Amino acid sequence: MNYNNTLIRRQDRLLREEEATTLLRTGEYGVLSMTDETGKAYGIPVNYVWNEADSLYIHCAPQGRKLCCIAAHPEVSFCIVGRTHVVSNQFTTSYESIVLQCRATTGLPADERMQALQLLLQKYSPNDLTIGLKYAEKSFHRTEIIRLDIEEISGKCKRVQ
């Protein structure tokens, strides 16, 4: 996983790598951006979980537009926006965000898919793990997991006083 801010035009607005890692760990959702088989762009907000290494996991139905896009073009972008605050009297916004360049993979082994569901439950439903795991097992046959292998991350922020 390469943290690379060299292509950010505003070098005075770089997000420190530690802050980017925190946002990656704690972000509520991200926007998955893909290209379909005809070359049209498609972006959709999704829940995700980071495995604390080099991959994110997303869950979805076993059929759908996301999977068609990934089959056609597995190179995707994933954007996570953290804290924002509009500062109306200064005509600006305070923000932090990261953009990840990833390679998406589907058709994962069952054990990796279940592990991803457990990570998602730990992140989004930590107080309901027991019932959540039962639900995951019951609906496992109708759940697909997409793994996003992170190739590069960049981060940007604007701090307004």
Secondary structure, 3 states (H helix, E strand, C coil): CEECCCCCCCHHHECCHHHHHHHHHHCCCEEEEEECCCCCEEEEEECCEECCCCEEEEEECCCCHHHHHHHHCCEEEEEEEEEEEEEHHHCEEEEEEEEEEEEEECCCCHHHHHHHHHHHHHHHCHHHHHHHHHHHHHCHHHCEEEEEEEEEEEEEEECCC
